[in-house]
Amino acid sequence: MNVQVTSDQTLLKNYLSGDRSAISQLIERHSRRVRDYINMMVKDRDVADDIFQETFIKVVRVIDEGRYTDNGKFLSWILRIAHNQVIDHFRAQRQNKAVTESEAGYDVLGTLRFAERTVEDEMVGAQIERDIRALVKQLPDEQREVVMMRYFSGLSFKEIAEQTDVSINTALGRMRYALINLRKMIKEKNMVLC
């Protein structure tokens, strides 16, 4: 039996020509190698799942933005992105372990303003959350569901996939489109979320 396997380059061309299923095939083709690499590096399955998801979100974003240059080494490129995501994870972990002066009992300026959130900070934060929730409500049902589960319930993409009975790739795709739609809405409404 002669089975023809479509090359990475052909799948990329098909995706860029509008075949949305081609990116899922690419992700599926390389997911095991990427997942194994990340697992080997971080040795924590939940963290590895998150890094895996972030890796492929970044891969799709770079391709969509036209910044990927095809040199026939697609898997190597993905593994390099995964490696950078792992490094970013360890850097963030290291930064989170630093003790601030206020945690050590020192407040350089002797004020609470820098040690605690002010009422104004709380009000701004609450308004931003209301604005974001209002935008999320405008998303298509499947995208809204993934955003709510990821950001408001704190579920991993693996858990989201299991609860919605879809593949991880589908959950990632829905999140990607949700973020694209949210960015468009924010831009159209000239909103500043900071």
Number of C-alpha atoms within 10 A of each C-alpha: 3 4 5 6 6 11 11 20 15 11 19 19 15 15 19 15 10 10 13 13 11 20 22 17 17 19 17 13 13 15 18 11 13 25 20 13 18 25 19 12 13 16 12 11 13 15 16 23 19 16 24 24 22 16 24 21 16 17 19 17 15 13 16 12 8 10 10 14 11 13 8 11 11 17 17 11 16 20 18 14 19 25 18 14 19 22 14 13 16 13 11 11 11 10 10 10 8 9 9 12 11 14 10 8 8 11 15 10 9 10 9 11 11 12 16 10 10 12 10 9 11 11 11 14 14 12 13 16 13 12 14 14 15 11 16 21 13 13 18 13 10 13 22 19 19 24 23 16 16 16 10 10 10 12 17 18 25 18 17 22 18 13 11 14 11 12 16 20 21 15 24 23 20 19 21 20 14 21 16 13 18 17 14 12 16 16 11 9 9 9 12 8 12 6
